[in-house]
């Protein structure tokens, strides 16, 4: 199982890159680039959520 911090960092990076791709796609009128950005941003949200879930589970176990 990977680290929760690593998942959160990867998630934040993918969110940022996804948003940037969407902005570039909009600027150059590229639906493909905008679509890739949406997908990458969503992937980032999922990765951050995975990291937060791992952290919550670890905390719950540690508190037992």
WOUR-V734273 format. One record per residue. RES is the residue in three letters. PSI is psi in whole degrees, 0 to 359 (NA if undefined). Layout:
# WOUR-V734273
res;psi
RES;PSI
RES;PSI
This chain:
# WOUR-V734273
res;psi
UNK;129
UNK;169
UNK;147
UNK;323
UNK;317
UNK;318
UNK;319
UNK;322
UNK;313
UNK;319
UNK;314
UNK;321
UNK;313
UNK;323
UNK;313
UNK;315
UNK;320
UNK;317
UNK;320
UNK;316
UNK;320
UNK;318
UNK;317
UNK;316
UNK;320
UNK;318
UNK;322
UNK;8
UNK;49
UNK;106
UNK;325
UNK;312
UNK;318
UNK;317
UNK;317
UNK;321
UNK;318
UNK;315
UNK;316
UNK;322
UNK;318
UNK;319
UNK;319
UNK;318
UNK;317
UNK;318
UNK;316
UNK;319
UNK;321
UNK;316
UNK;319
UNK;323
UNK;317
UNK;318
UNK;317
UNK;319
UNK;315
UNK;317
UNK;318
UNK;319
UNK;316
UNK;329
UNK;349
UNK;NA
